Amino acid sequence: MTRESFLSGLGVFILRLLFLTIRLKVVDKPSLEKNAIQGPVIITFWHNRILGITLAFLRRYPFKSRGGVTVLTSPSKDGEILAGVVRGLGMGAVRGSSSRRGSQALRELVTLIERETDIAVTPDGPRGPCYRLGPGVISLAQLTGAPIVPMHARFSRCLRLKTWDNFMIPLPFSTISVTVDNIIPIPRTLSPEEFEAERSRVEVLLKNAACDDANPQAEG
């Protein structure tokens, strides 16, 4: 067993124990949970909210009826550990970023969408800048015709790590509130100016939701 495999297994074990103590609240505007959206979607959320969205996937996401979800993770060593955690929690993983394996990862994601698989992307990952939406998620939506579904997660109490994005770890017996926002269709043909307008629109929506978080003092 490699170091990465061991850490992935340990991470899955710890997360499953932690999640047992967490209360989850979900607002599902487009009725994703009830499979009201036909066809695959691109689920988009900030990197520091991964654990909140993961909990929502585990408890409320209709895996079987929607064909599953695959998460884009970094090709780095840390990304290998995260990919193992993702798989251990029942989701798929594709490894790549804008700087490494970017084009190959994009092709893999396009193929998965063509197979009716939902994709989860953190558009400011894996190394930021925080709350800056990269162009990849817009390009993927444009290529495939799959709409973007923004998701937001708020933590009643959490530990904020001293990382580039102040990654959030929920504290035991806290509450995570997840909002599934309305879908955003992206036209197949866009001028450079229109592309930037769509990128900015999704970024502002996600950023405003992050800025609307409860008083940080309440998060620990």
N, C-alpha and C positions, 0 to 999 in steps of 0.2 A: 504493500500500500504506500502510495506517495504521500508526501507532506500535504499536498493540496487536497488529495482525496480524504485524508484524515480530518483536515480542518473543515472541509465541506460537510462531512458527516457529523462532526461536532456542532457545526453551525445549525444544521437542520434540527438536531436534537434539542438544542437550546431554544431555538425559535419556536418549535412546537410546544415546548413547556411554557414559554413566555406567552404565546398566543392564547393558551388556555385561560389565562387570567385577564385578558383584555376584553372590554366591552366594545362592540362595533355598532356604529350607526351609519346607515347608508341612505343617501338621497339619489335615486336613479332616474334622472330626468328623461332619458330616451328609452327607458325600459329595456336596457341591455340584459338585465337579469332574466326577464321574461322572453328573451329572444325576439324582441319586436323589431330589431334591426336585421334586415336580410343581407346576407353576405358578410365577408370578413371586414374588420375594422382595425385601425391603428390607434391603440390606446397610448396616450401621451401624458406624462407626469414628470415632475422635477425629481432629480436624482436623490435628493435628501429625504423624499417621502416614500422611498421604495418599500419599507417595511409596512407602512400603513396600507399601501395598495396591495401588497402581497397578502395581507390578512383578508382584505376584501375578496381577492381572487379565491382564496382557500375556502372561505365560508359561503360566499354568495354567487360566485361566477359559475354559469352553467356550462362546465367543460364539455360534457358529452354532447349536448344539443348544439353547441357552437363549434365543435371540432377542435377545441383546445386553444391554448395561448402560448406563444413563443416570445422569449425576452431577449433583446439584444444586449450582450455583455461585452466588456472590454477584452481584447486579446492578450492582456497582460497577465502576470501571475495572479494578481488579485482578482482579475476577471475570470480566471480558471476556477478559483475558489467559489466565486459568486455563481458561475455556471453550474458547478456541482450542487450548490445549495438550491438553485432554481429547479434543477432536475429532481433533487431529493424531495422537493415540495410538489412535484407532479406537473411541472411545466417544462416546455422545451427551451433550448438556449441556442442562440447563434452568436458567434464571437466576432467582433469587428468594431472599428471606430473610423472616424474621418481620417486618421493618420496611418492606421494599420489595418490591412485587410478590408478597407472600406468598400471597394468595388465588389469584391467577392462576397462580402456580407450582404450588400445590397441585392445582388443576384439571388442569394439564398432566401432573403426575405420576400422578394418578388415571387419566387417559386412557391413559398409557403402560403402566401396570400392567394395565389392561383389555386391552391389546394384547399381553400376555405379555412385557413388558420388565421386567427387573430394575432396581431403583433403588438407587443408592449415595448415602448421606446422611452428612454429618459433623454430628452433632446439637449440637455446641458451636460450630459456625462460623456466620457467617464472622468474628465478632469476640469470641466468648466470652460469659461467662467460661469459661476452660479447664476441661475435664472436667465441665461442667455440661450435662446432657442436656435440650435444649428439648422442649416438648410436641409439636412438629410431627411427629416420626417416629412417635409413638404415635397421633396423629390420623390419619396416613396409613394406618397398619396397620389401624386401627379402621374407616376408611371403605372400604377395599378388601378386607379379609380376607387380605391378603398377610402372611405371617409375617416377623418381624424376624430377621436373621442377623447377630449381632455378629461383628466381625473384629478381631483384634489384630495389631499388628506390633511386633517388637522389633529393634533395630539393634545389631550387635556394636560398630560404631564409627560415629559420626555427628557432624555439626556441628549445634549447637543455636543457632538464630538468636535474637536479642534481640527477639522479637515477643511478642504477648500469650499465645501458646501454646507458646513455645520450639520453633518448627517445626523438624523434624528432616530433615537432608539426609544420606543415607548417604555415607560416604567410599568412594573407589574401592577395590575388592578386599576389601570388607567382606562380612558376611553379614546377611541380613534373614530373620528367622523369623516366619512368618505363621501364625496359628491361626484357622481358620474354626470358630466355636463352634456349639453346637446351636441349632436354630431356637426362636424364642419366639413362639408364636401369641398374638394380642391379640383378646379378645372384641369383638364388634361393639357390644355394649351395656355401658356402664360408668357407675357413679355417679361423681361427682367424687372421692370418696375412693378408689374402685377405680382410676380413671384415674391418680391420683397414685401409687398403690402400684405400678402397672405401669411408670410413668415412672421411679420410684426404683429398681425392680428392674433395669431395663436399665442405668441410670446406674451403679449399684453394681457390676454385672458388668464393665462396660467400665473403670470406675475401678480396680477391684481388679486387673485384668489390667495396667493401666498402672503401678500401684504395684509389681507383681511384676517389673518390668523388672530386668535385670542391673545390677550396680553402675554408676552413672552415670559413674564415672571410666573405665570401659572403653569409653564411647561417644565419648570425645573432647570 
